[in-house]
Amino acid sequence: MQTEIKNILLFSIIGAVIGSGITLTFQNFQKPTEHELIKEFYEVENAVYVSPHSLRQKMSEGLSGEYVLVDLRSQEEYEKEHIITAINIPAYKDSNTSAYDEKDRIIGQFQKLVDNKHGKEIIVYCYSTPCMTGRKIGKMLAENDIYVKHLGIGWNEWRYFWSLWNHDGETPTFVEDFVAKGKEPGVPKVQGLPAPCGEGNFGC
């Protein structure tokens, strides 16, 4: 009887060791290579981010009906000034207080956009390039099967550092032509501005 128990214990230990070895081997086999990680990084970047150049170009060409731009800042800040064509779905109650606790409202307002967008891409922006608001709201929405893109810069870069991100060949352009005030999104001027970014997959 003792021999049988010893054999059972021995086989159990051997089975556990073999199982662990197989699991480790499988995990190592599944580990992505550096090249695969780089490829995935660029696929994600291209899927999520929208170039401010291409957005400005659409505005200048009268194509603002092709997208829905959403300002996530507070209503007060939006009405003071915002990127022209943007609507406001506040993720802030005021400039210092987030509204993340108003999850149902935020999701509901974005769901209405999805229901009525008719194939338009939805693009969000917040205060600045490193601002996490757009990322947090994007994650919240994705967890509820609502998928939005993210403008590559924020309000501060658009409004106060216009010449920093625009190409030399795109001047002269004036930020005042691409900013609106008040409760309405605003309509951009159609302008024949140069587009050094080019067209297609390799446009900026």
N, C-alpha and C positions, 0 to 999 in steps of 0.2 A: 504493500500500500504506500509506504514511504517512497519507494522507488518511483511509483507512478506519479506521485505528487511532485517529486523532484524533476521528473521528465516534463511534466506539464509546465512547471515554473521555468525550466530551462528553455523550452520551446517558445514560451511567452516572451521571455527576454530576447531571444534570437529574433523573433518576429518583430518586436518593437524596434530593435536595432536596424533590421533590414528595412522596415517601414520608414524610419527616420532618414536612412541613407537615400532611399528612393525619393522622398520628399525634398531633401536638400539638393539632390541631383536635378530634379525637375525644376526647382526654384532657380538654380544657377543656369539651367538651360533656357529658362524663360526670361532671364534678366536682359533688358534691352541693351544694345550696344550704344556707344557714344554717338555714332552716326544716326542711329534710329532716334535717339533722344533729340538730337539737333533737328532732324526732319520733323519730328512731332512738335517741337517748339515753334518752328516756322509755320507749320500748318495751323496751329492754334492762333498765333499772332495774326495770320492772314484771315482767319475765320472771324476773329473778334474785333479787330481794330479797323477803324475807318479813317482814311487820310483827311486831314483838314483841307488839304489842297483840292482833293476831288470834291469835297463838300462845297467849298467856295466856288469851284468851277461850275458845279450844277446850279448854284444860285445865280451866277453871272449869265448862264445860258438859259435861264428861265425854266429849269428842270426841278425846282424845289418840290413839285408834286410827286416826285419819284421816291421820296423818303419821308419819315416822320422823325423829327429831331425833338428830344425831350430834355429839358433843363430840370435837374434834380435839386437845385438850390431852393431856398425858401421862397414863398410867394412874394414877400417884400423885396427880396433881392432881384427876383425875376422881373418884377414890375419896374424897378429902378432902371435896369438895363439887362438885355439878354442877346444871345446870338439870334440874328434875324431868322425867321421861320420856325423858331423853337416854340413848343408849347410847354407848360409847366405841370409836372407831377412832383410836388415837393417831397423830398426825403428829409427835409428840415422844417421845424416849426418856426424857427427864426435862425439867424446866422450862427448861433451858438448851441442850438438844441436840436438834436436829431429827432426824426419821427419814425425811427425803425419799429417802434411799438405799434405804429399804425399799419401793420402788415396787411391786413385785410383790405384797407382802403387802397394802398399802393398796388397790390396785386389786382384788385378789381378795376382800377383805372387803366392799368396796362392791358388787362384782358379785353376791355372795351376797344382799345387801340388794335389789338390783334384781330378782333372780330370785324373791325371796319377798315383795316389797312389795305385790303385787296392786293396783297403781294408786295407791298412796300416794306423796305427794311426799316426797323425801328432802331434809332441811334440815341444813346444817352450821353450826357456829359455832366460833370460837376464842377468843382472849384478850380482844380489844377491837374496837371499830368499825374502827380503822385497821389492825388486824393483817392481814398479807398471807397468813397460813397458809391460810385458807379459800379465798382467791382462787387460790393456787398449787395447792392440792389440787383445786379445781374445774376448773382448766385441765388438770391431769394427767388427771383423770377424763374430761373432755370429749374429750380427744385419744384416749380409748379407748372412745368412744361411751357413756359413763355420764354422766348429766346430773343435777346436784344444784342445789338452791337455797341461798341464803345468808341466814341470819338478819340482820336489819338492825342488830343490836347484838351485842356480844360478852359473854363471861362477866363481865367487870369491870362493865360497865354494868348487866347484869341483877342482879348480886349486891350491888354497892356504891352504885349510883346509881339505885335503883328509882324514887324520886319524881321524878327528873329527866326520865324519858321517859314515865311514866304520866300520863294526863290527870287534871285535878282531879276530874272527874266519876267517875273510876274508883276514887277513894279512899272508904273505907279499904280498901286491900289491903296485905298483909304479905308481904314477900319470902320470909320463912321458909316460907310455904305453897307456894312455887314453887321450892324448892331441896331436893335430896336428898343423902344421904351414902352411901358404901359402893359395892359392886360392882353393885348393882341399879339400874335406871333410876328406880324409884319411881313411885308412883301419886298424882296430884294430888287434892285434895279437890274435890268437885263443889260449887260455890258459885253462888248467884244474884247474881252481880255485875253492876253496870250496864255497858252497852256503848255509850258515846257515839259510837263510830266508825260505827255503822250497819251495814247489810248490803249485799251485792252488790258491784258493781264499784267503788263509791266508799267502801266500808268501809276502815278503816285496817289 
